[in-house]
Amino acid sequence: MKVDDERRRAYVEAYEDWQKKLAALHEVLLEGKTLEGDQMKGMLNREARAKANYDEARLRLLGIAPAEASPFD
């Protein structure tokens, strides 16, 4: 399958960013790293946004148009 360079770059960047955010989250959830105050909420939000960006980049890579944003977003 031939993929255009821009879609490939966007996919790789989104995947790497999500994996970085997921690894940080796993440090807290699985390895016992502690956070203070609202840091956990911020970490969860960053991981969720990174995952959404990855999902969108994946769909574009596959040639599938992402669904329109929910009015609740």
mmJSON file of the N, C-alpha and C atoms, coordinates in Angstrom:
{"data_MODEL":{"atom_site":{
"group_PDB":["ATOM","ATOM","ATOM","ATOM","ATOM","ATOM","ATOM","ATOM","ATOM","ATOM","ATOM","ATOM","ATOM","ATOM","ATOM","ATOM","ATOM","ATOM","ATOM","ATOM","ATOM","ATOM","ATOM","ATOM","ATOM","ATOM","ATOM","ATOM","ATOM","ATOM","ATOM","ATOM","ATOM","ATOM","ATOM","ATOM","ATOM","ATOM","ATOM","ATOM","ATOM","ATOM","ATOM","ATOM","ATOM","ATOM","ATOM","ATOM","ATOM","ATOM","ATOM","ATOM","ATOM","ATOM","ATOM","ATOM","ATOM","ATOM","ATOM","ATOM","ATOM","ATOM","ATOM","ATOM","ATOM","ATOM","ATOM","ATOM","ATOM","ATOM","ATOM","ATOM","ATOM","ATOM","ATOM","ATOM","ATOM","ATOM","ATOM","ATOM","ATOM","ATOM","ATOM","ATOM","ATOM","ATOM","ATOM","ATOM","ATOM","ATOM","ATOM","ATOM","ATOM","ATOM","ATOM","ATOM","ATOM","ATOM","ATOM","ATOM","ATOM","ATOM","ATOM","ATOM","ATOM","ATOM","ATOM","ATOM","ATOM","ATOM","ATOM","ATOM","ATOM","ATOM","ATOM","ATOM","ATOM","ATOM","ATOM","ATOM","ATOM","ATOM","ATOM","ATOM","ATOM","ATOM","ATOM","ATOM","ATOM","ATOM","ATOM","ATOM","ATOM","ATOM","ATOM","ATOM","ATOM","ATOM","ATOM","ATOM","ATOM","ATOM","ATOM","ATOM","ATOM","ATOM","ATOM","ATOM","ATOM","ATOM","ATOM","ATOM","ATOM","ATOM","ATOM","ATOM","ATOM","ATOM","ATOM","ATOM","ATOM","ATOM","ATOM","ATOM","ATOM","ATOM","ATOM","ATOM","ATOM","ATOM","ATOM","ATOM","ATOM","ATOM","ATOM","ATOM","ATOM","ATOM","ATOM","ATOM","ATOM","ATOM","ATOM","ATOM","ATOM","ATOM","ATOM","ATOM","ATOM","ATOM","ATOM","ATOM","ATOM","ATOM","ATOM","ATOM","ATOM","ATOM","ATOM","ATOM","ATOM","ATOM","ATOM","ATOM","ATOM","ATOM","ATOM","ATOM","ATOM","ATOM","ATOM","ATOM","ATOM","ATOM","ATOM","ATOM","ATOM","ATOM","ATOM"],
"id":[1,2,3,4,5,6,7,8,9,10,11,12,13,14,15,16,17,18,19,20,21,22,23,24,25,26,27,28,29,30,31,32,33,34,35,36,37,38,39,40,41,42,43,44,45,46,47,48,49,50,51,52,53,54,55,56,57,58,59,60,61,62,63,64,65,66,67,68,69,70,71,72,73,74,75,76,77,78,79,80,81,82,83,84,85,86,87,88,89,90,91,92,93,94,95,96,97,98,99,100,101,102,103,104,105,106,107,108,109,110,111,112,113,114,115,116,117,118,119,120,121,122,123,124,125,126,127,128,129,130,131,132,133,134,135,136,137,138,139,140,141,142,143,144,145,146,147,148,149,150,151,152,153,154,155,156,157,158,159,160,161,162,163,164,165,166,167,168,169,170,171,172,173,174,175,176,177,178,179,180,181,182,183,184,185,186,187,188,189,190,191,192,193,194,195,196,197,198,199,200,201,202,203,204,205,206,207,208,209,210,211,212,213,214,215,216,217,218,219],
"type_symbol":["N","C","C","N","C","C","N","C","C","N","C","C","N","C","C","N","C","C","N","C","C","N","C","C","N","C","C","N","C","C","N","C","C","N","C","C","N","C","C","N","C","C","N","C","C","N","C","C","N","C","C","N","C","C","N","C","C","N","C","C","N","C","C","N","C","C","N","C","C","N","C","C","N","C","C","N","C","C","N","C","C","N","C","C","N","C","C","N","C","C","N","C","C","N","C","C","N","C","C","N","C","C","N","C","C","N","C","C","N","C","C","N","C","C","N","C","C","N","C","C","N","C","C","N","C","C","N","C","C","N","C","C","N","C","C","N","C","C","N","C","C","N","C","C","N","C","C","N","C","C","N","C","C","N","C","C","N","C","C","N","C","C","N","C","C","N","C","C","N","C","C","N","C","C","N","C","C","N","C","C","N","C","C","N","C","C","N","C","C","N","C","C","N","C","C","N","C","C","N","C","C","N","C","C","N","C","C","N","C","C","N","C","C","N","C","C","N","C","C"],
"label_atom_id":["N","CA","C","N","CA","C","N","CA","C","N","CA","C","N","CA","C","N","CA","C","N","CA","C","N","CA","C","N","CA","C","N","CA","C","N","CA","C","N","CA","C","N","CA","C","N","CA","C","N","CA","C","N","CA","C","N","CA","C","N","CA","C","N","CA","C","N","CA","C","N","CA","C","N","CA","C","N","CA","C","N","CA","C","N","CA","C","N","CA","C","N","CA","C","N","CA","C","N","CA","C","N","CA","C","N","CA","C","N","CA","C","N","CA","C","N","CA","C","N","CA","C","N","CA","C","N","CA","C","N","CA","C","N","CA","C","N","CA","C","N","CA","C","N","CA","C","N","CA","C","N","CA","C","N","CA","C","N","CA","C","N","CA","C","N","CA","C","N","CA","C","N","CA","C","N","CA","C","N","CA","C","N","CA","C","N","CA","C","N","CA","C","N","CA","C","N","CA","C","N","CA","C","N","CA","C","N","CA","C","N","CA","C","N","CA","C","N","CA","C","N","CA","C","N","CA","C","N","CA","C","N","CA","C","N","CA","C","N","CA","C","N","CA","C","N","CA","C","N","CA","C","N","CA","C"],
"label_alt_id":[null,null,null,null,null,null,null,null,null,null,null,null,null,null,null,null,null,null,null,null,null,null,null,null,null,null,null,null,null,null,null,null,null,null,null,null,null,null,null,null,null,null,null,null,null,null,null,null,null,null,null,null,null,null,null,null,null,null,null,null,null,null,null,null,null,null,null,null,null,null,null,null,null,null,null,null,null,null,null,null,null,null,null,null,null,null,null,null,null,null,null,null,null,null,null,null,null,null,null,null,null,null,null,null,null,null,null,null,null,null,null,null,null,null,null,null,null,null,null,null,null,null,null,null,null,null,null,null,null,null,null,null,null,null,null,null,null,null,null,null,null,null,null,null,null,null,null,null,null,null,null,null,null,null,null,null,null,null,null,null,null,null,null,null,null,null,null,null,null,null,null,null,null,null,null,null,null,null,null,null,null,null,null,null,null,null,null,null,null,null,null,null,null,null,null,null,null,null,null,null,null,null,null,null,null,null,null,null,null,null,null,null,null,null,null,null,null,null,null],
"label_comp_id":["MET","MET","MET","LYS","LYS","LYS","VAL","VAL","VAL","ASP","ASP","ASP","ASP","ASP","ASP","GLU","GLU","GLU","ARG","ARG","ARG","ARG","ARG","ARG","ARG","ARG","ARG","ALA","ALA","ALA","TYR","TYR","TYR","VAL","VAL","VAL","GLU","GLU","GLU","ALA","ALA","ALA","TYR","TYR","TYR","GLU","GLU","GLU","ASP","ASP","ASP","TRP","TRP","TRP","GLN","GLN","GLN","LYS","LYS","LYS","LYS","LYS","LYS","LEU","LEU","LEU","ALA","ALA","ALA","ALA","ALA","ALA","LEU","LEU","LEU","HIS","HIS","HIS","GLU","GLU","GLU","VAL","VAL","VAL","LEU","LEU","LEU","LEU","LEU","LEU","GLU","GLU","GLU","GLY","GLY","GLY","LYS","LYS","LYS","THR","THR","THR","LEU","LEU","LEU","GLU","GLU","GLU","GLY","GLY","GLY","ASP","ASP","ASP","GLN","GLN","GLN","MET","MET","MET","LYS","LYS","LYS","GLY","GLY","GLY","MET","MET","MET","LEU","LEU","LEU","ASN","ASN","ASN","ARG","ARG","ARG","GLU","GLU","GLU","ALA","ALA","ALA","ARG","ARG","ARG","ALA","ALA","ALA","LYS","LYS","LYS","ALA","ALA","ALA","ASN","ASN","ASN","TYR","TYR","TYR","ASP","ASP","ASP","GLU","GLU","GLU","ALA","ALA","ALA","ARG","ARG","ARG","LEU","LEU","LEU","ARG","ARG","ARG","LEU","LEU","LEU","LEU","LEU","LEU","GLY","GLY","GLY","ILE","ILE","ILE","ALA","ALA","ALA","PRO","PRO","PRO","ALA","ALA","ALA","GLU","GLU","GLU","ALA","ALA","ALA","SER","SER","SER","PRO","PRO","PRO","PHE","PHE","PHE","ASP","ASP","ASP"],
"label_asym_id":["A","A","A","A","A","A","A","A","A","A","A","A","A","A","A","A","A","A","A","A","A","A","A","A","A","A","A","A","A","A","A","A","A","A","A","A","A","A","A","A","A","A","A","A","A","A","A","A","A","A","A","A","A","A","A","A","A","A","A","A","A","A","A","A","A","A","A","A","A","A","A","A","A","A","A","A","A","A","A","A","A","A","A","A","A","A","A","A","A","A","A","A","A","A","A","A","A","A","A","A","A","A","A","A","A","A","A","A","A","A","A","A","A","A","A","A","A","A","A","A","A","A","A","A","A","A","A","A","A","A","A","A","A","A","A","A","A","A","A","A","A","A","A","A","A","A","A","A","A","A","A","A","A","A","A","A","A","A","A","A","A","A","A","A","A","A","A","A","A","A","A","A","A","A","A","A","A","A","A","A","A","A","A","A","A","A","A","A","A","A","A","A","A","A","A","A","A","A","A","A","A","A","A","A","A","A","A","A","A","A","A","A","A","A","A","A","A","A","A"],
"label_entity_id":["1","1","1","1","1","1","1","1","1","1","1","1","1","1","1","1","1","1","1","1","1","1","1","1","1","1","1","1","1","1","1","1","1","1","1","1","1","1","1","1","1","1","1","1","1","1","1","1","1","1","1","1","1","1","1","1","1","1","1","1","1","1","1","1","1","1","1","1","1","1","1","1","1","1","1","1","1","1","1","1","1","1","1","1","1","1","1","1","1","1","1","1","1","1","1","1","1","1","1","1","1","1","1","1","1","1","1","1","1","1","1","1","1","1","1","1","1","1","1","1","1","1","1","1","1","1","1","1","1","1","1","1","1","1","1","1","1","1","1","1","1","1","1","1","1","1","1","1","1","1","1","1","1","1","1","1","1","1","1","1","1","1","1","1","1","1","1","1","1","1","1","1","1","1","1","1","1","1","1","1","1","1","1","1","1","1","1","1","1","1","1","1","1","1","1","1","1","1","1","1","1","1","1","1","1","1","1","1","1","1","1","1","1","1","1","1","1","1","1"],
"label_seq_id":[1,1,1,2,2,2,3,3,3,4,4,4,5,5,5,6,6,6,7,7,7,8,8,8,9,9,9,10,10,10,11,11,11,12,12,12,13,13,13,14,14,14,15,15,15,16,16,16,17,17,17,18,18,18,19,19,19,20,20,20,21,21,21,22,22,22,23,23,23,24,24,24,25,25,25,26,26,26,27,27,27,28,28,28,29,29,29,30,30,30,31,31,31,32,32,32,33,33,33,34,34,34,35,35,35,36,36,36,37,37,37,38,38,38,39,39,39,40,40,40,41,41,41,42,42,42,43,43,43,44,44,44,45,45,45,46,46,46,47,47,47,48,48,48,49,49,49,50,50,50,51,51,51,52,52,52,53,53,53,54,54,54,55,55,55,56,56,56,57,57,57,58,58,58,59,59,59,60,60,60,61,61,61,62,62,62,63,63,63,64,64,64,65,65,65,66,66,66,67,67,67,68,68,68,69,69,69,70,70,70,71,71,71,72,72,72,73,73,73],
"pdbx_PDB_ins_code":[null,null,null,null,null,null,null,null,null,null,null,null,null,null,null,null,null,null,null,null,null,null,null,null,null,null,null,null,null,null,null,null,null,null,null,null,null,null,null,null,null,null,null,null,null,null,null,null,null,null,null,null,null,null,null,null,null,null,null,null,null,null,null,null,null,null,null,null,null,null,null,null,null,null,null,null,null,null,null,null,null,null,null,null,null,null,null,null,null,null,null,null,null,null,null,null,null,null,null,null,null,null,null,null,null,null,null,null,null,null,null,null,null,null,null,null,null,null,null,null,null,null,null,null,null,null,null,null,null,null,null,null,null,null,null,null,null,null,null,null,null,null,null,null,null,null,null,null,null,null,null,null,null,null,null,null,null,null,null,null,null,null,null,null,null,null,null,null,null,null,null,null,null,null,null,null,null,null,null,null,null,null,null,null,null,null,null,null,null,null,null,null,null,null,null,null,null,null,null,null,null,null,null,null,null,null,null,null,null,null,null,null,null,null,null,null,null,null,null],
"Cartn_x":[0.841,0.0,0.889,0.679,1.452,0.737,1.467,0.903,1.606,0.837,1.487,2.298,3.361,4.331,3.719,2.803,2.185,1.338,0.551,-0.264,0.625,1.678,2.618,3.25,3.727,4.37,3.391,2.164,1.155,0.842,0.744,0.463,1.592,2.823,3.971,4.082,3.927,3.994,2.889,1.672,0.557,0.76,1.24,1.486,2.558,3.66,4.758,4.329,3.556,3.077,2.152,1.236,0.318,1.088,2.064,2.831,3.594,4.093,4.797,3.841,2.642,1.652,1.15,0.985,0.536,1.585,2.854,3.929,3.947,3.743,3.708,2.527,1.388,0.219,0.464,1.107,1.413,2.368,3.263,4.15,3.338,2.254,1.401,0.515,-0.181,-1.152,-0.54,0.575,1.133,2.416,3.13,4.424,4.449,3.339,3.24,3.805,4.1,4.564,3.432,3.776,2.75,2.679,1.49,1.226,0.522,0.592,-0.067,-1.2,-2.22,-3.301,-3.973,-4.12,-4.816,-3.932,-2.736,-1.821,-2.384,-3.1,-3.673,-4.729,-5.588,-6.613,-5.961,-4.935,-4.225,-3.588,-2.981,-2.337,-3.361,-4.497,-5.547,-6.071,-6.246,-6.716,-5.704,-4.423,-3.386,-3.335,-3.445,-3.43,-4.651,-5.82,-7.047,-6.977,-6.465,-6.335,-5.324,-4.209,-3.198,-3.769,-4.58,-5.208,-6.188,-6.969,-7.92,-7.181,-6.072,-5.268,-4.706,-4.241,-3.724,-4.832,-6.007,-7.123,-7.474,-7.488,-7.795,-6.711,-5.45,-4.347,-4.378,-4.747,-4.833,-5.911,-7.07,-8.146,-7.744,-7.089,-6.642,-5.607,-4.717,-3.717,-4.393,-5.481,-6.228,-7.169,-7.255,-8.131,-9.578,-9.815,-11.167,-11.328,-12.358,-12.579,-13.025,-12.372,-12.795,-14.21,-14.927,-16.289,-16.243,-17.311,-17.367,-17.341,-16.8,-16.703,-18.089,-18.158,-19.395,-19.708,-20.951,-21.291,-20.968,-20.67,-20.35,-18.871,-18.035,-16.579,-16.225],
"Cartn_y":[-1.173,0.0,1.241,2.116,3.36,4.442,5.08,6.123,7.433,8.516,9.792,10.216,10.949,11.296,12.093,12.987,13.815,12.965,12.052,11.172,10.255,9.766,8.903,9.665,10.887,11.7,12.003,12.39,12.713,11.491,10.335,9.103,8.771,8.804,8.465,9.436,10.724,11.717,11.507,11.255,11.043,9.779,8.731,7.473,7.649,8.285,8.48,9.362,10.419,11.289,10.522,9.744,8.973,7.97,7.276,6.307,6.974,8.171,8.922,9.255,9.751,10.101,8.854,7.763,6.513,5.948,6.043,5.569,6.364,7.673,8.5,8.102,7.834,7.404,6.05,5.154,3.835,3.931,4.909,5.104,5.357,6.079,6.383,5.19,4.667,3.614,2.258,1.936,0.588,0.515,1.634,1.597,2.41,3.05,3.724,5.134,5.763,7.148,8.006,8.956,9.786,11.159,11.704,13.038,13.863,15.172,16.059,16.821,17.145,18.002,17.536,18.477,18.216,17.576,17.158,16.582,15.321,14.511,13.275,13.613,14.572,14.97,15.474,16.296,16.807,15.691,14.729,13.603,12.775,12.511,11.746,12.488,13.793,14.587,14.591,14.739,14.733,13.389,12.292,10.963,10.774,11.218,11.063,11.871,13.098,13.914,13.301,12.787,12.158,10.921,10.139,8.94,9.34,10.391,10.859,11.336,12.042,12.49,11.295,10.285,9.075,8.368,8.226,7.561,8.28,9.604,10.377,10.192,10.258,10.075,8.666,7.681,6.294,6.16,6.752,6.697,7.378,8.525,9.22,8.392,7.719,6.857,5.736,5.226,4.144,4.641,5.959,6.529,6.609,6.571,6.654,8.038,8.754,10.077,9.926,10.653,10.6,11.132,10.626,11.093,12.553,13.251,14.642,14.699,15.801,15.97,15.97,15.401,15.385,16.8,17.172,18.499,18.606,17.474,17.454,17.625,17.627,17.782,19.192],
"Cartn_z":[0.0,0.0,0.0,-0.941,-1.041,-0.242,0.656,1.515,1.211,1.108,0.847,2.074,1.809,2.85,3.993,3.7,4.743,5.687,5.135,5.989,6.823,6.217,6.937,8.094,7.822,8.849,9.983,9.633,10.643,11.512,10.88,11.613,12.583,12.105,12.954,14.125,13.85,14.928,15.959,15.504,16.421,17.24,16.597,17.31,18.377,18.017,18.969,20.137,19.854,20.919,21.861,21.307,22.14,23.002,22.415,23.184,24.335,24.097,25.142,26.283,25.937,26.955,27.681,26.956,27.555,28.515,28.15,29.029,30.334,30.239,31.446,32.331,31.724,32.47,33.138,32.429,32.99,34.177,34.158,35.313,36.573,36.432,37.586,37.926,36.923,37.185,37.522,36.884,37.026,37.859,37.931,38.616,39.902,40.247,41.532,41.621,40.496,40.537,41.103,41.964,42.576,41.912,41.923,41.382,42.442,42.277,43.228,42.548,43.331,42.87,41.597,40.681,39.422,38.354,38.72,37.731,37.087,37.858,37.306,36.256,36.555,35.599,34.311,34.445,33.275,32.478,33.17,32.499,31.731,32.343,31.673,30.447,30.572,29.43,28.289,28.616,27.568,26.848,27.601,26.981,26.093,26.565,25.782,24.484,24.551,23.335,22.375,22.916,22.062,21.38,22.099,21.522,20.429,20.666,19.649,18.397,18.583,17.441,16.673,17.398,16.765,15.982,16.6,15.92,14.616,14.649,13.448,12.389,12.801,11.849,11.254,12.051,11.575,10.51,10.777,9.793,8.488,8.578,7.37,6.609,7.347,6.72,5.936,6.486,5.841,4.759,4.609,3.597,4.008,5.297,5.851,6.488,6.089,6.664,8.116,9.02,10.422,10.579,11.567,11.85,12.289,12.035,12.474,13.986,14.507,15.95,16.585,17.75,18.505,18.994,19.062,19.602,21.09,21.715,23.149,23.407,22.375,22.55,22.926],
"occupancy":[1.0,1.0,1.0,1.0,1.0,1.0,1.0,1.0,1.0,1.0,1.0,1.0,1.0,1.0,1.0,1.0,1.0,1.0,1.0,1.0,1.0,1.0,1.0,1.0,1.0,1.0,1.0,1.0,1.0,1.0,1.0,1.0,1.0,1.0,1.0,1.0,1.0,1.0,1.0,1.0,1.0,1.0,1.0,1.0,1.0,1.0,1.0,1.0,1.0,1.0,1.0,1.0,1.0,1.0,1.0,1.0,1.0,1.0,1.0,1.0,1.0,1.0,1.0,1.0,1.0,1.0,1.0,1.0,1.0,1.0,1.0,1.0,1.0,1.0,1.0,1.0,1.0,1.0,1.0,1.0,1.0,1.0,1.0,1.0,1.0,1.0,1.0,1.0,1.0,1.0,1.0,1.0,1.0,1.0,1.0,1.0,1.0,1.0,1.0,1.0,1.0,1.0,1.0,1.0,1.0,1.0,1.0,1.0,1.0,1.0,1.0,1.0,1.0,1.0,1.0,1.0,1.0,1.0,1.0,1.0,1.0,1.0,1.0,1.0,1.0,1.0,1.0,1.0,1.0,1.0,1.0,1.0,1.0,1.0,1.0,1.0,1.0,1.0,1.0,1.0,1.0,1.0,1.0,1.0,1.0,1.0,1.0,1.0,1.0,1.0,1.0,1.0,1.0,1.0,1.0,1.0,1.0,1.0,1.0,1.0,1.0,1.0,1.0,1.0,1.0,1.0,1.0,1.0,1.0,1.0,1.0,1.0,1.0,1.0,1.0,1.0,1.0,1.0,1.0,1.0,1.0,1.0,1.0,1.0,1.0,1.0,1.0,1.0,1.0,1.0,1.0,1.0,1.0,1.0,1.0,1.0,1.0,1.0,1.0,1.0,1.0,1.0,1.0,1.0,1.0,1.0,1.0,1.0,1.0,1.0,1.0,1.0,1.0,1.0,1.0,1.0,1.0,1.0,1.0],
"B_iso_or_equiv":[0.0,0.0,0.0,0.0,0.0,0.0,0.0,0.0,0.0,0.0,0.0,0.0,0.0,0.0,0.0,0.0,0.0,0.0,0.0,0.0,0.0,0.0,0.0,0.0,0.0,0.0,0.0,0.0,0.0,0.0,0.0,0.0,0.0,0.0,0.0,0.0,0.0,0.0,0.0,0.0,0.0,0.0,0.0,0.0,0.0,0.0,0.0,0.0,0.0,0.0,0.0,0.0,0.0,0.0,0.0,0.0,0.0,0.0,0.0,0.0,0.0,0.0,0.0,0.0,0.0,0.0,0.0,0.0,0.0,0.0,0.0,0.0,0.0,0.0,0.0,0.0,0.0,0.0,0.0,0.0,0.0,0.0,0.0,0.0,0.0,0.0,0.0,0.0,0.0,0.0,0.0,0.0,0.0,0.0,0.0,0.0,0.0,0.0,0.0,0.0,0.0,0.0,0.0,0.0,0.0,0.0,0.0,0.0,0.0,0.0,0.0,0.0,0.0,0.0,0.0,0.0,0.0,0.0,0.0,0.0,0.0,0.0,0.0,0.0,0.0,0.0,0.0,0.0,0.0,0.0,0.0,0.0,0.0,0.0,0.0,0.0,0.0,0.0,0.0,0.0,0.0,0.0,0.0,0.0,0.0,0.0,0.0,0.0,0.0,0.0,0.0,0.0,0.0,0.0,0.0,0.0,0.0,0.0,0.0,0.0,0.0,0.0,0.0,0.0,0.0,0.0,0.0,0.0,0.0,0.0,0.0,0.0,0.0,0.0,0.0,0.0,0.0,0.0,0.0,0.0,0.0,0.0,0.0,0.0,0.0,0.0,0.0,0.0,0.0,0.0,0.0,0.0,0.0,0.0,0.0,0.0,0.0,0.0,0.0,0.0,0.0,0.0,0.0,0.0,0.0,0.0,0.0,0.0,0.0,0.0,0.0,0.0,0.0,0.0,0.0,0.0,0.0,0.0,0.0],
"pdbx_formal_charge":[null,null,null,null,null,null,null,null,null,null,null,null,null,null,null,null,null,null,null,null,null,null,null,null,null,null,null,null,null,null,null,null,null,null,null,null,null,null,null,null,null,null,null,null,null,null,null,null,null,null,null,null,null,null,null,null,null,null,null,null,null,null,null,null,null,null,null,null,null,null,null,null,null,null,null,null,null,null,null,null,null,null,null,null,null,null,null,null,null,null,null,null,null,null,null,null,null,null,null,null,null,null,null,null,null,null,null,null,null,null,null,null,null,null,null,null,null,null,null,null,null,null,null,null,null,null,null,null,null,null,null,null,null,null,null,null,null,null,null,null,null,null,null,null,null,null,null,null,null,null,null,null,null,null,null,null,null,null,null,null,null,null,null,null,null,null,null,null,null,null,null,null,null,null,null,null,null,null,null,null,null,null,null,null,null,null,null,null,null,null,null,null,null,null,null,null,null,null,null,null,null,null,null,null,null,null,null,null,null,null,null,null,null,null,null,null,null,null,null],
"auth_seq_id":[1,1,1,2,2,2,3,3,3,4,4,4,5,5,5,6,6,6,7,7,7,8,8,8,9,9,9,10,10,10,11,11,11,12,12,12,13,13,13,14,14,14,15,15,15,16,16,16,17,17,17,18,18,18,19,19,19,20,20,20,21,21,21,22,22,22,23,23,23,24,24,24,25,25,25,26,26,26,27,27,27,28,28,28,29,29,29,30,30,30,31,31,31,32,32,32,33,33,33,34,34,34,35,35,35,36,36,36,37,37,37,38,38,38,39,39,39,40,40,40,41,41,41,42,42,42,43,43,43,44,44,44,45,45,45,46,46,46,47,47,47,48,48,48,49,49,49,50,50,50,51,51,51,52,52,52,53,53,53,54,54,54,55,55,55,56,56,56,57,57,57,58,58,58,59,59,59,60,60,60,61,61,61,62,62,62,63,63,63,64,64,64,65,65,65,66,66,66,67,67,67,68,68,68,69,69,69,70,70,70,71,71,71,72,72,72,73,73,73],
"auth_comp_id":["MET","MET","MET","LYS","LYS","LYS","VAL","VAL","VAL","ASP","ASP","ASP","ASP","ASP","ASP","GLU","GLU","GLU","ARG","ARG","ARG","ARG","ARG","ARG","ARG","ARG","ARG","ALA","ALA","ALA","TYR","TYR","TYR","VAL","VAL","VAL","GLU","GLU","GLU","ALA","ALA","ALA","TYR","TYR","TYR","GLU","GLU","GLU","ASP","ASP","ASP","TRP","TRP","TRP","GLN","GLN","GLN","LYS","LYS","LYS","LYS","LYS","LYS","LEU","LEU","LEU","ALA","ALA","ALA","ALA","ALA","ALA","LEU","LEU","LEU","HIS","HIS","HIS","GLU","GLU","GLU","VAL","VAL","VAL","LEU","LEU","LEU","LEU","LEU","LEU","GLU","GLU","GLU","GLY","GLY","GLY","LYS","LYS","LYS","THR","THR","THR","LEU","LEU","LEU","GLU","GLU","GLU","GLY","GLY","GLY","ASP","ASP","ASP","GLN","GLN","GLN","MET","MET","MET","LYS","LYS","LYS","GLY","GLY","GLY","MET","MET","MET","LEU","LEU","LEU","ASN","ASN","ASN","ARG","ARG","ARG","GLU","GLU","GLU","ALA","ALA","ALA","ARG","ARG","ARG","ALA","ALA","ALA","LYS","LYS","LYS","ALA","ALA","ALA","ASN","ASN","ASN","TYR","TYR","TYR","ASP","ASP","ASP","GLU","GLU","GLU","ALA","ALA","ALA","ARG","ARG","ARG","LEU","LEU","LEU","ARG","ARG","ARG","LEU","LEU","LEU","LEU","LEU","LEU","GLY","GLY","GLY","ILE","ILE","ILE","ALA","ALA","ALA","PRO","PRO","PRO","ALA","ALA","ALA","GLU","GLU","GLU","ALA","ALA","ALA","SER","SER","SER","PRO","PRO","PRO","PHE","PHE","PHE","ASP","ASP","ASP"],
"auth_asym_id":["A","A","A","A","A","A","A","A","A","A","A","A","A","A","A","A","A","A","A","A","A","A","A","A","A","A","A","A","A","A","A","A","A","A","A","A","A","A","A","A","A","A","A","A","A","A","A","A","A","A","A","A","A","A","A","A","A","A","A","A","A","A","A","A","A","A","A","A","A","A","A","A","A","A","A","A","A","A","A","A","A","A","A","A","A","A","A","A","A","A","A","A","A","A","A","A","A","A","A","A","A","A","A","A","A","A","A","A","A","A","A","A","A","A","A","A","A","A","A","A","A","A","A","A","A","A","A","A","A","A","A","A","A","A","A","A","A","A","A","A","A","A","A","A","A","A","A","A","A","A","A","A","A","A","A","A","A","A","A","A","A","A","A","A","A","A","A","A","A","A","A","A","A","A","A","A","A","A","A","A","A","A","A","A","A","A","A","A","A","A","A","A","A","A","A","A","A","A","A","A","A","A","A","A","A","A","A","A","A","A","A","A","A","A","A","A","A","A","A"],
"auth_atom_id":["N","CA","C","N","CA","C","N","CA","C","N","CA","C","N","CA","C","N","CA","C","N","CA","C","N","CA","C","N","CA","C","N","CA","C","N","CA","C","N","CA","C","N","CA","C","N","CA","C","N","CA","C","N","CA","C","N","CA","C","N","CA","C","N","CA","C","N","CA","C","N","CA","C","N","CA","C","N","CA","C","N","CA","C","N","CA","C","N","CA","C","N","CA","C","N","CA","C","N","CA","C","N","CA","C","N","CA","C","N","CA","C","N","CA","C","N","CA","C","N","CA","C","N","CA","C","N","CA","C","N","CA","C","N","CA","C","N","CA","C","N","CA","C","N","CA","C","N","CA","C","N","CA","C","N","CA","C","N","CA","C","N","CA","C","N","CA","C","N","CA","C","N","CA","C","N","CA","C","N","CA","C","N","CA","C","N","CA","C","N","CA","C","N","CA","C","N","CA","C","N","CA","C","N","CA","C","N","CA","C","N","CA","C","N","CA","C","N","CA","C","N","CA","C","N","CA","C","N","CA","C","N","CA","C","N","CA","C","N","CA","C","N","CA","C","N","CA","C","N","CA","C","N","CA","C"],
"pdbx_PDB_model_num":[1,1,1,1,1,1,1,1,1,1,1,1,1,1,1,1,1,1,1,1,1,1,1,1,1,1,1,1,1,1,1,1,1,1,1,1,1,1,1,1,1,1,1,1,1,1,1,1,1,1,1,1,1,1,1,1,1,1,1,1,1,1,1,1,1,1,1,1,1,1,1,1,1,1,1,1,1,1,1,1,1,1,1,1,1,1,1,1,1,1,1,1,1,1,1,1,1,1,1,1,1,1,1,1,1,1,1,1,1,1,1,1,1,1,1,1,1,1,1,1,1,1,1,1,1,1,1,1,1,1,1,1,1,1,1,1,1,1,1,1,1,1,1,1,1,1,1,1,1,1,1,1,1,1,1,1,1,1,1,1,1,1,1,1,1,1,1,1,1,1,1,1,1,1,1,1,1,1,1,1,1,1,1,1,1,1,1,1,1,1,1,1,1,1,1,1,1,1,1,1,1,1,1,1,1,1,1,1,1,1,1,1,1,1,1,1,1,1,1]
}}}
